Amino acid sequence: MNPNDEVAVVAVIHPHPDRLDDAKAAVSAALDAVRAEDGCLQYDPHLADDGTIIMVERWASREALAAHSAGAPVTLLLERLEDLVTAPVGVTIAEAF
């Protein structure tokens, strides 16, 4: 694996303030399955001061990220989050250089 092939992702989840615990539970339930995906180097949730959940991710390649994005674990997570958030999940993708 070439380190320059790595892709970093920051995903921001905006839970309803009164549904934060439910959103955290949905994210926590997905962690093991996502971390087991081929090419997952990091998949860590963080809680920001404003109540948003920030996912810090690293993938071995764009192909690994694409497989993750279309895979069952993230699809199920997004379905679970659907009624718990105030906005769509924001995703920023960056490549190493």
Secondary structure, 3 states (H helix, E strand, C coil): CCHHHCEEEEEEECECHHHHHHHHHHHHHHHHHHHCCCCEEEEEEEECCCCCEEEEEEECCHHHHHHHHHCHHHHHHHHHHCCCECCCCEEEEEECC
